[in-house]
Amino acid sequence: MTTLDDLVASGTLGSMVPIAGLTTYKLGGPARYYLEAENEGQLVSIGEALRDEPVLVLGRGSNLIISDAGFPGLVIHLGAGFAQIEFGEGGTVTAGAATPMPTLARACAGAVRSGLEFCVGIPGSVGGGVRMNAGCHGSEIKDRLGSVRVVNLRLGRLDERKPDELDLEYRHSNLQPDEIVTFATFATEPGDEEAIAATMRDIIRWRRDHQPGGTLNAGSVFKNPPGDSAGRIIDSLDLKGTRIGGAHVSTKHANFFVADEGVKAQEVYDLVWEIRRRVGAELGVWLQPEVEFAGPFRASPHKEDR
């Protein structure tokens, strides 16, 4: 039976590949195994060798914190072959999973197609956007999603799924770590060029005015609890500026945690759990992380098991 080590020896996979630069925090250790995939066939064929190894699908890394020790399994990064955008009949647009969401929004704007303007405010890729049902400014991926192509790595199978098969809820889908979105099709409609441009300008302006651009961060750290905002809750306890090592709560937006150059991933991890603990202890609200942690982390003294 072929193993991942066999695939490393054949040159199919890389080993101990640095991946910090593929995340917005720019920190963390290497991937034990690494695949830069350019087509679905490569993904389908990897299943035989995968066995029980953990899998991390890495898009733009905009909501990801990788351990200082790296990731102990297979990291898959989708390459340029998954960054295509095609307009179809009936107002549909199909985008590869590696396509940045803002790129998709601008392509639709250029074609004067409306409905995906909100994507200009989402820093991740199409694949990650589907996986977490990303959204902003009152819209979510599920509002426009028509279908997705998904590779099940362990079964070596390619399927097409509809939104009602994905259990899409607020920042949630039922996609498993070894299931990879490769392409997604969305619905759009004819729009007004000036109105589309104005909507996108408003979203970009709002982000510039309210979020800490030009810093190392991973976007919103916590999910918003029902009927409230995680940022407002954290701010209400005067926790802006709270620091652990080289990581601190942004003074501009309390649900963004900023990393100094040279910060350790463990320090960001500890800050996340410290803020959660303090909010829970003070208000009885136990915020749920929106960011994901990949690889081993030392148990945080600030973490509450809730």
N, C-alpha and C positions, 0 to 999 in steps of 0.2 A: 504493500500500500504506500502511495506517495504521501510524504509528510511536508509540513511547511519548511523544514530544514532542507529537504530535497529540492524544493522550489527556490530556496535561497542559493543552493549550490548550482542550480541550472541558470540562475540569473533572472528568474521570473519575479522573485521577491527581493526586496532589500532587507538588511538586518541592522538593527541599532541605528536607525535613521533619525536624525534630529527633526522634530515636528513642531517645536515651539513657534517657529516663524509662520506656521499655518494657522495660528490662533491670534485673536485680537489682544490677548494679554502678553503674548510673546514670551511665555515662560513654560517650564516643564521639561522633563527629560525625553529620551528617544523612544521610538517604537521598536519593540522587539522584532516584529516583522512588519513590512511595509509594502503596499501595492499601490502604484499609480495606475488606475484603470482607465482605459480609453474606450472600451466598448462592453456591451452586456455579455458577450461571449467569455471574456476574461473572468467576469464575476460568476457566471454559471459554472465555469470549470474549476473554480477554487474549492468547491464544496468537499470533494473527496479528501483533500488534505487538511481540511479545517479541524475536523474532529471536535474536541471540547475546548479549543482555544477561544478566549474571549475576543470579541470583535468591537472595533470602534470605527464608525463611519465619520470621517472628518471632512466637513465642508469648508466654510469660511472661518470656523472656530469662534463664532461670535457669541456663543453662550457656553463656553467650555473652559474648564480649568484642569490642566493635565498635571499629574503628580510630578514632583521633583525627580522621582525615580523613573518616570516615563510610564509607558503603557506596556504591560507584560504579554499582550497577545498580538493580534493582527490589526493594523490600522490601514484602512482603505480610503484613499483620496481619489475623487473622481476628477479626471483630467479634462482637456479641451474637447474631447469627443462627447462630453456631456454638457457642453455649454452652448448648444444651438437653440435658436428660437425660430419657429415656423408658424406662419399664419395660415389657418385653414378655412374651410367653408363655414358659413353660419356664424362667423364672429369668433371662432375658436382660435386659441393660440397655444402651441405646445412648446414647452421649454425644458431643456435638459436640467438635471438635478444640480449641476455645478454652476448654473447661471445665477449670478448675483440678483437678488430681488430688485434692487434699484435699476439694474440693467433691463430687467423685464418690464418694469414700469415705464422706462424711457422709450423702449422699443414700441410698446403699445401706444404711447403718446405720439411717437413719430408716425405711426400708422393711423392716427386719429381714432383709436379704439379706447373706449372708456370702461371703467370697472376695476382696474388694477392700479389706479393712481396711488393707493395707500401703500403699495409695495415699495415706493421710493423711500419710505421711512423705516424699512426693515433691513438691518445690516447683513443678514444671513443669505444663504443660497436657497434655491427653490426646493431642493431635497430636504434641507433642514426645516424650511418653512412649512412644508407638508407634514413632516414628522411631528412638529410641535404645534401645528395649527397656528402659526404665527399671525399676528395682526397688530393694528394700531389705528387710532383715530376712528374707532367704531366699526371697523371692518376686519374680517378674518379670512384666512385662506379658504375655509370651508364654504364661504359665501359664493365663491367663484370657481371652485374646483369641479371639473367634470369627470376626470379619471386619472389614474396614475399607473405607471408600469413599475412593478416591484420584483426584484430578484431575491428569492429565498436562498441564501448562500449554502446552508447545510443540506437542503434538498436539491440544489442545483436546478432550480425551476424559475421560470419567468412567468408572471401573471399580470393581468390587468385588473385593477380594482376600482370600484366606484366609491364615492365619498361615504355612502351609508355602510360600507364594509370596513371603514377605518375607525369608527367610533370617535369621530372628531368632536372634541369639546374644548373648553378654554385651555390652551397650551397643552393639549393632550391628543394622542392618537394611540391605536393599539399596535402600531408597528413595533416589531421586536428588534433588538440590536443586530441580529443576523439577517434582517430584511432591509434591502436597500432600494429606495426610490431612485429610479433612473431617469424617467421623464414624467411630466405632469401636463395635463391639458386643462385650460381654463376657458371660461365663457366671458366674452366682452361684447359690447355693442357699439354702434356708431356714436361718436361723441362730437362735442364742439372743441375745436383746437384751443381756443383761448380759455375756455372753462377748464379743460384738462390741465393746461399749463398753470393756471391760477391755483388749482387745487394742489398740485405738486409743489408749487412755490410756497404755499401756506404750510404744508407739512415740513418741508425743509427748513423754513424759517422757525417753526415751532421747535424743531429738534435743536437748531443752533441756539435758540434763546433759553431752552430749558435743560439741555443735556450737556455733559462735559466733553465736548469734542476736543480732539487733539490730545487725548490722554489714553493710557493703557487701561481699558476696561472691557467688560463683557456684556454691556447693556444692562437691562433690568436684572437684578440679582434674585428678587423674590417675585412670585406670582401675586397679583392683586387679590386679596380676599373678597368675597362677594360684597358688593356695594361700597367698597372702599378702595383706597390706593395704598400700596405698600410704602411708597415714598412719603405720602402724607403721614402715615402712622409712625415711621421712623423719625421723621422730622419733628413730630409732636413731642418726642422725648429728647429733643435737642441733641441728637446723636450724629449730626453732620460733623465731619472732621474726626470722628473716633478712629483711632489708629491702633493697629497691631503690626509691629515691625515696619515693613515698607508698603503696607496696604492701609488705605483709609477710606472712610465714607466720604463721597464727594460733597463739597460744600455748595455745589450747584444743584444737585439732584440726589436726594437721600437714598434712592434705590439703585444708585450706581456706585460701585466700589472701585477706586482708582489704585493702580499699582505704580510705585516708583520704579525707576530703572534698577535692576538687580534684585528685585523682590523675590522671595521664595513662594512657590505655590502653596506651601503649608501655611504661610502667613495670611494669604487670601482666604484659604479654607477656614482658618481659625477665626478670622474676622466675620465671615458669614455666620458661623454658629454663635459667636458672641453677640452679634446684633439680634439674631433670632431669640437667643436666651433672654436678653434684656427686654425685648418687646414682650415676650411671653410672660416674664416675671412681673412686669409693670402693668400690662393691660390684659393679660389672659388670651392674647391673640398669637397663635403659633404660625408664623409665616412659613410658607413652603417654598424652597429654593426653585427658581426657574433655571438657574445655571446648572450645568452638569459637571460632576467630578469624575475624572477618568484616571485609573491607576490607583496605587495604594497611598493612603494618607494616614499619618499618625492620628490616633484618636484624640479629638480636641477636648481639652478640659472645659470648654465652653458649650459643648453640645448637650442638648437635652433630648432624651429619647421620647419624642412626642410627634 
